Structure formats: structure tokens, C-alpha cells
Amino acid sequence: MSLLIEIDKIIRMAKKQGIDLGKGDPYNRLRYYTKIGWLPHMIRKKAKDGEVKGHYPKWAFERLMLLDKLKKQGLNNEQIENKINTRNKLQNLYEKVNASDFKNKIILYITLFTVVIILLNELDIINISKSKNKTLITQTSIVPNQIVDSGSSFVPAGKNNVFIKNQNILMGSRVYITFNQNFSPATRYWVSKIDPQKGFYVELDAPTFDNVEFSWWISN
């Protein structure tokens, strides 16, 4: 909930800032602003002296400053109304976003979305593997034409890495990997190291449950 300020304090603050509240009773000017929707309705609660008084949210003082500024700029009531309506929409949106139930719903939706993505990935319906370096590939549709070598291998069950021997690989070679089977519980894979003319290491972020086959290509 927004911080509340009693109406007497709002009036004192307004006068101190030079805000014009008219020649009559400033309470009437505030009630008029509330009636036409430029200010929110007051909330009646006990003040520090124990007396029940009207209170405005803290942002109502900022609204008073805006109204005073617009009036001094020569805007008519219709022009001010348009600007205030826009401000009210933004204020309502801000309060909804900051409401605890809204935040809880957002957290719930994000959690559900994350769970669904993980399940789809586990079922091999989608592949959300992300690279740790430029040698990772998750799709076989983009493979360079200049392939110097290719083959297949597997990651043993209970392991999260394997070394592939190859004499054609160079330090500047690019290695492309695609798994032919579900490699859960791992979710990512990458080429972690290249030993020129010796081979390369394929690594996953978690040990696999079973032997998992994959295909590889090397281009220079």
C-alpha cells in the first residue's frame, strides 16, 4: 500500500512549495480535484493525535505539483484532463504490478513455463541446449560444406564427458555436435577442449543415465 499522508500535512507541503490551491478553503480545492478524478479519494484513518482525518497517498502531492505546473503553463481543463487520465492509467498499472498477488501470479506463471520447457526438452520435443563456446551446435541443418572429417560416438552411462580421437583436427577447427538420443538429466553440451592433431573433448553439464550416441563433424 502507498504511504499515506494526512490532508493537513499535504496542504502545508503544498503551500511551502508555492502550489496554488485557490483563494478559498484549500480543503474544498482538494475535494474538487478528487470529485473530478484528478486526485484519488481520501482514506479516513486516525492521525497521530488520535483524531480521524482524511489521508492521501504520497503520490497525491506529486499530482498536486503537476496540476499546479500545468495550470501555470496555461493549459485548460480539457488538456489537463487528458494528461491526468494518462497519468491515472500509469498509476493504476504501477499499483497492480506492485501488488503482492500480482507478483505471486507472475512467479507462478514463470515457474510453470519453466517446468513445461524442461519437460518438453526431456521429451526431445524441443532442444534448449546453449553453447558455452563457438564450437557447439544443436541443430544439424546448418553444417558447413568444407567438412574434413565426421563420425559418431557415445557418452558412457554415468559420465559427462568423452574424448574423441582425431588426427585431422586443428586448433582453429570448428566442431559440430548433435545428439541422436536423449541425454538427460543433462541439458547442455559443448566441446570443452581441442588438442590439435589428437582429438577433442565433448562435455555435458551432468552425467547421463545411459549410453548416449551423438554425431560429430569437423571443418577447418
C-alpha positions as CSV (number, residue, x, y, z in Angstrom):
1,M,0.0,0.0,0.0
2,S,1.2,3.5,-0.8
3,L,2.5,5.7,2.1
4,L,-0.4,7.8,3.4
5,I,-0.1,11.5,4.3
6,E,-2.8,13.3,6.2
7,I,-4.6,16.1,4.4
8,D,-3.3,18.9,6.8
9,K,0.2,17.9,6.0
10,I,-0.5,17.8,2.3
11,I,-1.8,21.4,2.5
12,R,1.2,22.6,4.4
13,M,3.6,20.9,1.9
14,A,1.7,22.5,-1.0
15,K,1.9,26.0,0.5
16,K,5.6,25.6,1.2
17,Q,6.1,24.6,-2.5
18,G,4.1,27.6,-3.7
19,I,1.3,25.4,-5.1
20,D,-1.8,27.5,-5.8
21,L,-4.8,26.0,-4.1
22,G,-7.1,28.9,-4.7
23,K,-8.2,31.8,-2.6
24,G,-10.8,29.9,-0.7
25,D,-10.6,26.9,1.7
26,P,-7.8,24.6,0.4
27,Y,-9.8,21.6,1.6
28,N,-12.5,22.5,-0.9
29,R,-10.0,22.7,-3.7
30,L,-8.7,19.2,-2.9
31,R,-12.2,17.8,-2.6
32,Y,-13.0,19.3,-6.1
33,Y,-9.9,17.7,-7.6
34,T,-11.0,14.4,-6.0
35,K,-14.5,14.8,-7.4
36,I,-13.3,15.3,-11.0
37,G,-10.8,12.5,-10.7
38,W,-7.6,14.4,-10.6
39,L,-6.8,13.2,-7.1
40,P,-7.6,9.8,-5.5
41,H,-10.3,9.5,-2.8
42,M,-9.1,10.2,0.7
43,I,-8.8,7.4,3.2
44,R,-10.1,8.2,6.7
45,K,-7.8,6.9,9.5
46,K,-6.6,8.1,12.9
47,A,-3.8,10.6,12.8
48,K,-1.0,10.8,15.4
49,D,-3.2,13.0,17.6
50,G,-5.9,10.2,17.6
51,E,-8.4,12.2,15.6
52,V,-9.8,10.6,12.5
53,K,-8.7,12.6,9.4
54,G,-8.5,12.2,5.7
55,H,-5.3,10.9,4.2
56,Y,-4.0,10.9,0.7
57,P,-1.4,8.5,-0.8
58,K,2.1,10.0,-1.0
59,W,1.9,10.3,-4.8
60,A,-1.1,12.7,-4.5
61,F,1.3,15.5,-3.5
62,E,3.3,14.9,-6.7
63,R,0.0,15.1,-8.6
64,L,-0.7,18.5,-7.0
65,M,2.7,19.7,-8.1
66,L,1.9,18.5,-11.7
67,L,-1.5,20.2,-11.7
68,D,0.0,23.4,-10.5
69,K,2.6,23.2,-13.2
70,L,0.1,22.5,-16.0
71,K,-2.1,25.4,-14.9
72,K,0.8,27.8,-14.8
73,Q,1.7,26.7,-18.3
74,G,-1.8,27.9,-19.4
75,L,-3.4,24.5,-20.2
76,N,-7.2,24.4,-20.0
77,N,-9.1,21.8,-18.0
78,E,-9.7,19.6,-21.0
79,Q,-5.9,19.5,-21.8
80,I,-5.2,18.8,-18.1
81,E,-7.9,16.1,-18.1
82,N,-6.1,14.2,-20.9
83,K,-2.8,14.3,-19.2
84,I,-4.2,13.3,-15.9
85,N,-6.1,10.3,-17.5
86,T,-2.8,9.1,-18.9
87,R,-1.2,9.5,-15.5
88,N,-4.0,7.6,-13.8
89,K,-3.6,4.7,-16.2
90,L,0.1,4.6,-15.5
91,Q,-0.5,4.8,-11.7
92,N,-3.1,2.0,-11.8
93,L,-0.7,-0.2,-13.8
94,Y,2.1,0.6,-11.3
95,E,-0.1,-0.3,-8.3
96,K,-1.2,-3.6,-10.0
97,V,2.4,-4.5,-10.8
98,N,3.5,-3.8,-7.2
99,A,0.5,-5.7,-5.6
100,S,1.7,-8.9,-3.8
101,D,-1.0,-11.1,-5.5
102,F,0.2,-9.9,-9.0
103,K,3.8,-10.7,-8.1
104,N,2.8,-14.1,-6.9
105,K,0.9,-14.8,-10.1
106,I,3.9,-13.7,-12.2
107,I,6.2,-16.0,-10.2
108,L,3.7,-18.9,-10.6
109,Y,3.5,-18.3,-14.4
110,I,7.2,-18.2,-14.8
111,T,7.6,-21.3,-12.7
112,L,5.0,-23.2,-14.8
113,F,6.6,-22.0,-18.0
114,T,10.0,-23.2,-16.9
115,V,8.7,-26.6,-15.9
116,V,6.9,-27.0,-19.3
117,I,10.1,-26.1,-21.2
118,I,12.1,-28.6,-19.1
119,L,9.6,-31.3,-19.7
120,L,9.5,-30.6,-23.5
121,N,13.3,-30.7,-23.5
122,E,13.3,-34.0,-21.6
123,L,10.9,-35.5,-24.2
124,D,13.1,-34.3,-27.0
125,I,10.2,-32.2,-28.4
126,I,12.5,-29.1,-28.2
127,N,16.2,-28.7,-27.6
128,I,17.3,-25.8,-25.5
129,S,21.0,-26.6,-25.3
130,K,23.0,-23.4,-25.2
131,S,26.6,-23.0,-26.2
132,K,29.5,-22.3,-23.9
133,N,31.7,-21.5,-26.9
134,K,31.6,-21.2,-30.6
135,T,32.1,-25.0,-31.2
136,L,28.7,-26.0,-30.0
137,I,25.8,-26.8,-32.4
138,T,22.3,-28.0,-31.5
139,Q,20.9,-28.4,-35.0
140,T,22.2,-30.4,-38.0
141,S,20.5,-28.1,-40.5
142,I,23.5,-25.7,-40.6
143,V,26.6,-27.7,-41.4
144,P,29.5,-26.2,-43.3
145,N,30.3,-27.6,-46.8
146,Q,34.1,-28.0,-46.1
147,I,33.9,-31.0,-43.7
148,V,37.3,-32.5,-43.2
149,D,36.0,-35.4,-41.0
150,S,32.9,-36.8,-39.4
151,G,31.8,-39.7,-37.3
152,S,29.8,-40.8,-34.3
153,S,30.5,-41.8,-30.8
154,F,28.7,-42.0,-27.4
155,V,29.0,-40.7,-23.9
156,P,29.1,-43.7,-21.5
157,A,26.4,-44.0,-18.8
158,G,27.3,-42.2,-15.7
159,K,29.8,-39.9,-17.5
160,N,29.5,-36.3,-18.5
161,N,32.5,-36.2,-21.0
162,V,34.3,-38.2,-23.6
163,F,37.4,-37.7,-25.7
164,I,37.2,-38.3,-29.5
165,K,40.5,-39.1,-31.1
166,N,41.1,-37.4,-34.5
167,Q,44.3,-36.5,-36.3
168,N,42.7,-34.0,-38.7
169,I,41.6,-31.5,-36.1
170,L,43.5,-28.3,-35.7
171,M,43.4,-25.5,-33.1
172,G,41.3,-23.4,-35.4
173,S,38.9,-26.2,-36.3
174,R,35.2,-25.9,-35.7
175,V,33.5,-29.0,-34.2
176,Y,29.7,-29.5,-34.7
177,I,27.8,-31.9,-32.4
178,T,24.3,-33.3,-32.5
179,F,23.0,-35.9,-30.1
180,N,20.9,-38.7,-31.5
181,Q,19.3,-39.7,-28.2
182,N,18.0,-38.1,-25.0
183,F,21.0,-37.1,-22.9
184,S,19.1,-36.4,-19.6
185,P,19.5,-35.4,-16.9
186,A,22.0,-33.1,-18.7
187,T,20.5,-30.1,-20.5
188,R,23.6,-28.7,-22.3
189,Y,26.6,-29.9,-24.1
190,W,29.7,-28.3,-25.7
191,V,33.2,-29.0,-27.0
192,S,35.3,-28.1,-24.0
193,K,38.8,-28.6,-25.4
194,I,40.6,-29.2,-28.7
195,D,44.0,-30.9,-28.8
196,P,45.5,-30.3,-32.3
197,Q,46.0,-33.5,-34.3
198,K,44.9,-35.5,-31.3
199,G,41.2,-35.0,-30.8
200,F,38.6,-33.1,-28.8
201,Y,36.5,-33.4,-25.7
202,V,32.7,-33.4,-25.6
203,E,31.3,-32.4,-22.2
204,L,27.8,-32.3,-20.7
205,D,26.6,-30.4,-17.7
206,A,25.6,-33.6,-15.9
207,P,26.3,-37.3,-16.2
208,T,23.9,-39.3,-18.4
209,F,21.7,-42.1,-17.3
210,D,22.5,-44.3,-20.3
211,N,25.0,-44.6,-23.1
212,V,24.1,-41.7,-25.4
213,E,25.1,-41.6,-29.0
214,F,26.0,-38.4,-30.9
215,S,27.3,-37.5,-34.3
216,W,30.1,-35.0,-35.0
217,W,31.6,-33.0,-37.9
218,I,34.9,-31.1,-38.1
219,S,35.6,-28.2,-40.5
220,N,38.7,-26.2,-40.9
